């Protein structure tokens, strides 16, 4: 496995992503990874390596150009990007460009996964990048879904959410279902019992936020569901 940091520029600002290449020098599907609300972290890099271990080329894009140092800092970074859709799309596109520029990435087989903030990002990418065969959103923030969205979705969509997630209310789930159905998407919404927000992150407990906790069974089950979707979309690697 090849792993390395990759720096790139967007409008004069430096961003640092993380590449994990498990292709063994043969054309392999490329997976874009979008981080949680704190920015690039060990959690993000670990997920990229886990994808590489499966034989994929994974690139974890840097959406902020910095790492949050507090909850308040994280919220300002999230709001600054989420509240500016053209900026969000530009930064995600830059990460996708780095991924597709890598020598062993098969540009005909692309997907994106995201966690928390990143989950919401990949749901947006599903609408603007039809070249993505599928996207998987793990515990995405769904508190600001629009009433409607006329854009269609070409690729497959999987959303993995915990029933105790304070950022994904039953009303938000219903709205998401309505939006995905209206977009004529091939979608799945997997709801896991005994799981809250950030169920994939072993370190989330340090923040002592109600409803935010790691859940090992849900982590494993949702990752297995993602793998099945990739195999369905790309075939064996």
C-alpha positions as CSV (number, residue, x, y, z in Angstrom):
1,X,0.0,0.0,0.0
2,X,1.2,3.5,-0.9
3,X,0.2,6.3,1.5
4,X,1.2,9.9,1.3
5,X,0.0,13.5,2.0
6,X,-0.7,15.5,-1.1
7,X,-0.8,19.3,-1.0
8,X,-2.7,21.3,-3.6
9,X,-3.9,24.8,-4.2
10,X,-7.4,26.3,-4.5
11,X,-7.5,30.1,-5.1
12,X,-4.1,30.6,-3.5
13,X,-5.0,28.6,-0.3
14,X,-3.1,25.4,0.5
15,X,-5.0,22.2,1.2
16,X,-3.5,18.9,2.3
17,X,-5.2,15.6,1.4
18,X,-4.2,12.0,2.0
19,X,-3.8,9.3,-0.6
20,X,-3.9,5.6,0.2
21,X,-3.3,3.4,-2.9
22,X,-4.0,-0.3,-2.7
23,X,-4.2,-0.8,-6.5
24,X,-0.9,-2.8,-6.8
25,X,-0.2,-0.9,-10.0
26,X,-3.3,-1.9,-11.8
27,X,-6.3,0.3,-12.8
28,X,-8.6,0.3,-9.8
29,X,-11.7,2.1,-8.7
30,X,-11.1,5.5,-7.1
31,X,-12.9,6.5,-3.9
32,X,-13.1,10.1,-2.7
33,X,-13.3,10.4,1.1
34,X,-14.7,13.5,2.8
35,X,-13.9,14.2,6.5
36,X,-16.0,15.1,9.5
37,X,-16.6,18.5,10.9
38,X,-13.2,18.9,12.6
39,X,-11.3,18.6,9.3
40,X,-8.7,16.0,8.3
41,X,-8.1,13.6,11.1
42,X,-6.7,10.2,12.0
43,X,-10.3,8.9,11.5
44,X,-10.3,10.1,7.9
45,X,-6.8,8.7,7.1
46,X,-7.7,5.4,8.7
47,X,-10.8,5.1,6.4
48,X,-8.7,5.8,3.4
49,X,-6.3,3.1,4.4
50,X,-9.1,0.6,5.0
51,X,-10.3,1.3,1.4
52,X,-6.8,0.7,0.1
53,X,-6.6,-2.6,1.9
54,X,-9.7,-3.6,-0.2
55,X,-7.8,-2.8,-3.3
56,X,-9.1,0.7,-4.0
57,X,-7.4,4.0,-4.6
58,X,-8.6,6.4,-1.9
59,X,-8.1,10.1,-1.6
60,X,-9.2,12.0,1.4
61,X,-9.8,15.5,0.4
62,X,-9.2,18.5,2.6
63,X,-12.3,20.7,2.6
64,X,-11.1,23.3,5.1
65,X,-7.4,23.9,4.6
66,X,-7.1,23.7,8.4
67,X,-8.0,21.6,11.4
68,X,-10.5,22.8,13.9
69,X,-9.1,23.5,17.4
70,X,-12.5,23.7,19.2
71,X,-16.2,23.0,18.7
72,X,-16.8,26.6,17.9
73,X,-14.0,26.7,15.4
74,X,-15.4,23.6,13.7
75,X,-18.9,25.1,13.5
76,X,-17.4,28.2,11.8
77,X,-15.5,26.1,9.3
78,X,-18.6,23.9,8.5
79,X,-20.9,27.0,8.2
80,X,-18.4,28.8,6.0
81,X,-18.4,25.9,3.5
82,X,-21.9,24.5,3.8
83,X,-23.4,28.0,3.6
84,X,-21.5,28.6,0.3
85,X,-22.5,25.8,-2.1
86,X,-20.3,27.0,-5.0
87,X,-17.3,26.9,-2.6
88,X,-18.3,23.5,-1.3
89,X,-18.5,22.1,-4.8
90,X,-15.2,23.8,-5.8
91,X,-13.3,22.2,-3.0
92,X,-14.8,18.8,-3.4
93,X,-14.1,19.0,-7.2
94,X,-10.5,19.8,-6.4
95,X,-10.2,16.6,-4.3
96,X,-11.9,14.6,-7.1
97,X,-9.4,16.0,-9.6
98,X,-6.5,14.9,-7.4
99,X,-8.0,11.4,-7.2
100,X,-8.6,11.1,-10.9
101,X,-5.1,12.4,-11.7
102,X,-3.5,9.5,-9.8
103,X,-1.9,7.1,-12.2
104,X,-3.8,3.9,-11.2
105,X,-7.2,5.4,-10.6
106,X,-9.7,4.0,-13.1
107,X,-11.7,7.1,-14.1
108,X,-14.6,5.0,-15.3
109,X,-15.1,3.6,-11.7
110,X,-15.5,6.3,-9.2
111,X,-17.3,6.7,-5.9
112,X,-17.4,9.0,-2.9
113,X,-17.9,8.4,0.8
114,X,-18.3,11.0,3.6
115,X,-18.7,11.1,7.4
116,X,-20.8,13.7,9.3
117,X,-20.2,17.0,7.5
118,X,-18.6,14.9,4.7
119,X,-21.8,12.8,4.4
120,X,-23.8,15.9,3.5
121,X,-21.1,16.8,1.0
122,X,-21.2,13.5,-0.9
123,X,-25.0,13.8,-1.1
124,X,-24.5,17.1,-2.9
125,X,-21.8,15.5,-5.1
126,X,-24.3,12.8,-6.2
127,X,-26.3,15.6,-7.9
128,X,-23.4,17.4,-9.6
129,X,-21.1,14.6,-10.6
130,X,-22.9,11.9,-12.6
131,X,-19.5,10.1,-13.1
132,X,-19.8,8.9,-9.5
133,X,-21.2,5.4,-9.7
134,X,-22.3,5.7,-6.1
135,X,-22.0,7.7,-2.9
136,X,-22.2,6.5,0.8
137,X,-23.0,9.0,3.6
138,X,-22.2,7.8,7.1
139,X,-24.1,9.7,9.9
140,X,-24.5,12.8,7.7
141,X,-25.9,16.0,9.0
142,X,-29.4,16.4,7.6
143,X,-30.6,19.4,9.6
144,X,-30.6,21.8,6.6
145,X,-32.2,19.8,3.8
146,X,-34.0,22.0,1.3
147,X,-37.8,21.6,0.7
148,X,-37.1,20.6,-2.9
149,X,-34.3,20.1,-5.3
150,X,-34.9,19.7,-9.1
151,X,-31.5,18.1,-9.9
152,X,-31.5,14.5,-10.8
153,X,-29.2,11.9,-9.3
154,X,-27.5,9.4,-11.7
155,X,-25.5,7.3,-9.3
156,X,-26.6,5.0,-6.4
157,X,-27.0,6.6,-3.0
158,X,-26.6,4.9,0.4
159,X,-27.2,6.7,3.7
160,X,-26.2,5.0,7.0
161,X,-27.7,6.6,10.1
162,X,-28.2,5.8,13.8
163,X,-31.8,6.0,15.1
164,X,-30.5,8.0,18.1
165,X,-28.6,10.6,16.0
166,X,-29.7,14.1,17.2
167,X,-28.8,15.6,13.8
168,X,-31.1,13.2,11.9
169,X,-34.6,13.6,13.1
170,X,-37.5,11.4,11.8
171,X,-38.7,14.4,9.9
172,X,-35.3,14.9,8.3
173,X,-35.2,11.2,7.3
174,X,-38.7,11.6,5.7
175,X,-37.6,14.7,3.8
176,X,-34.4,12.9,2.6
177,X,-36.6,10.0,1.3
178,X,-38.8,12.5,-0.5
179,X,-35.8,14.3,-2.1
180,X,-34.1,11.1,-3.2
181,X,-37.3,9.8,-4.6
182,X,-38.0,13.0,-6.5
183,X,-34.4,12.9,-7.9
184,X,-35.2,9.4,-9.3
185,X,-32.2,8.0,-7.4
186,X,-31.4,4.4,-6.7
187,X,-31.3,4.9,-3.0
188,X,-31.0,3.1,0.3
189,X,-31.5,4.5,3.8
190,X,-30.2,2.2,6.5
191,X,-31.3,3.0,10.0
192,X,-29.3,1.3,12.8
193,X,-30.7,0.7,16.3
194,X,-28.4,1.6,19.3
195,X,-26.4,4.1,17.2
196,X,-26.1,7.8,17.4
197,X,-24.0,10.4,15.6
198,X,-20.4,9.6,14.6
199,X,-20.8,5.9,15.2
200,X,-17.8,5.2,13.0
201,X,-15.4,7.3,15.2
202,X,-13.8,5.7,18.2
203,X,-12.6,9.1,19.5
204,X,-15.9,10.9,19.5
205,X,-16.6,10.2,23.2
206,X,-14.0,12.7,24.2
207,X,-16.3,15.6,23.2
208,X,-19.1,14.6,25.6
209,X,-21.8,15.6,23.2
210,X,-25.2,14.0,23.8
211,X,-26.1,11.5,21.1
212,X,-22.5,11.4,19.7
213,X,-20.9,8.0,20.4
214,X,-19.1,5.2,18.7
215,X,-20.9,1.9,18.1
216,X,-18.8,-1.0,17.0
217,X,-21.5,-3.3,15.6
218,X,-23.0,-0.4,13.5
219,X,-19.6,0.7,12.4
220,X,-18.9,-2.9,11.0
221,X,-22.4,-3.4,9.6
222,X,-22.4,-0.1,7.7
223,X,-18.9,-0.6,6.3
224,X,-20.0,-4.1,5.1
225,X,-23.0,-2.5,3.4
226,X,-20.7,0.0,1.7
227,X,-18.5,-2.8,0.5
228,X,-21.5,-4.7,-1.0
229,X,-22.6,-1.5,-2.8
230,X,-19.0,-1.1,-4.3
231,X,-19.0,-4.7,-5.4
232,X,-22.4,-4.2,-7.0
233,X,-21.2,-1.0,-8.7
234,X,-17.7,-2.0,-9.7
235,X,-17.5,-5.8,-9.7
236,X,-14.5,-7.5,-8.0
237,X,-11.3,-5.6,-7.5
